[in-house]
């Protein structure tokens, strides 16, 4: 059997979402990916390095969805989040959380390198949101930077609430769209 780095990353992504990073050991990861520990360490010097690869995989998927929906303007982010969370909901039968938010909450005080890696993903998305917010007329007193930060916070909050209340992915997108709408200048 050919050992695939991608297979290890996909297996880890599923385990980190459904069980958590700290509850999953290297043996668990190897069993799920059907690889030996030597193969694991060939691709990843540590579990933290694997987690960064998982973050990059999830970020690439979200970026792809955001790119595909960009014609929807600022509302594209709501559609992208709904699509990704909807896929998780289909696969696992419920919302399992945001891969970035889950890891950030779990590890931000214990693994600074991993925290910084997640922060860079959020920074990149915030810049994209600032650019999108700059293309619309915002209510007086609302800056593109403020709205971009609020959208990221709304996404994380909506996903967390959906996760703990077992709510559908569609509600996440509705909440993000509502936040965007109340911050746009009303047309007279």
N, C-alpha and C positions, 0 to 999 in steps of 0.2 A: 504494500500500500504506500503510495506517495504521500508524504506528509505535506500538508498545505498550511502556510502561514495564515491564509485567509480562513481556513476551517477553524483554526485555533481562535482567531479573532471573533468569528461569528458565534462560536460556542461560548466564549467568554462574555460576549455582548448579551446573550440570552441569560446566562447565569447571573451576571451583575444586575440585570433588570429584575429578574424574578426572585433572587435570593439576597443580593447585596454584595458589595465588593469584599467586605471584611469576612463574611461568612463562607466565602468560596476559597478553598485552598488550591495549591498547585495540583495536587492529586485529583481533586474534583475537575479542574480544568482539563487535565490530561485525559481523564476518563470520558468526559463529555465530547472532547475532540477526537477521541480514539487515537491518542498518540502517547509515546513514551516520554518520560521527563527529559531525557536527552534531546529529543526533538523539540520539546517546548523551549528548553534553554538555548537551543541552536538559534531560534528566532527571537527570543526575548530574554534578556539578562535578568529580568525581575518581573514580578506581577504588576508592579507600577508601570513598567514600560509597556506591558500588554494593555493595561487600562488606557494609556495614552493612545494606543492604536485603536482601541474600541471607541474612544472619544472621536478620533479622526474619522473613523468609519461612519459613525452617527452624524457627525458634522457634515460630511460630504453628502450624505443622503438628504439632510435638511437643506443644504445649499442647492442641491439639484431641484428639489421641490420648489424652493423659493424662486430659482431661476425660471422654472417652467411656468410659474404663476405670476411672474413679474408684470405681465400685461394688465393685471388687476390693480396695479399701483400699490399704494400703501396697504390695501387690504390683502395683498398677496401673502403676507406673513401669516395671517389668520388661516388662509387656505392651506399653506404649507404645514403649519402646526396640526391642523385638523387631519390632513392626509397622513402624516407620520404617526400621530397618536391613534388614528383610526386603524392603521395597519397593526399597531401593537394590540389594540383592542380585539381585532379579528384573530390575531395569533394566540393571545393569552386569555381571551375571554373577558378582559377588563383592562382598564388603564393601569399600567404598571409604573407610571411616572416618567419624568424626563431623564434621559441618561445623564445629562449634564447636571441638572439640579440634584438628582439622587447622589451622584458622586461628590458634588460640591458640598452638600449637606453632611455627607458621611465622612469626608476626608479633609475638609478645608483646614482643620486645626491639627491634623496629624501628618499630612503629606504635602509639604509646600510646593514641591515640583508638580504634582498632579493638580493641586489647586490652581497654580499659575497656568497650567495647560488649559484647564477649563475656562479660566478668566480670559485667556487669549481668544478662545472661541466666542465668548460673550462679547468681547471688545470688537471683534470682526463683525458680528451681527449688528451690534449697536451702530457701527459706522454705516452699514448698509441701510439701517433704519433711519438714521439721521439724513442720509441722502434722499430716501423716499419721503420723509417728512418735509424736506425742503422743497418738494415739488407741489405741495398742496397749501391752501390757505388755512392757517391755524387761527384759532380764537386768539384774541388779544391777550397778551401775557404768557402765551405758551410758545416755547421755543422748540425747534426740531430736536435739540439735544434732550430737553425735558420729556417730550413725548416719546422719543426712542427709549429712554430709560423706563418710562411708565409701561410701554408695550412689553419690554422684556420682563419686567416685574409682574405684569398682568398674566403673561404666558405662564411663568413659573407658578404663580398663585393659582391660576385656573387648573393647571395640570395637577398640582398637589391636592386641591379640593376634589377634583374628579377622582383622583386615586383613593382618597380616604372615604369619600361618600359613594364610591362605585357608580359614578355618573358617566354618561357617554361622551365620546370625543367631540361630538357636535356642539356640546355646551361650551367647550373650551374656545372654539372658533367664535361662537356667538358673543362670548365675553370680551374677546379681543376686538372684534368688530365694534361692539358697543363703546369700548374705551376710545377707539379711534374716532368714531362718529361724534362723541360729545366734545372732542377737542378740535374738530374742524369748524371753520367759520361758517355760520349759517348763510345760505344764499337768500337774498331778499328778492 
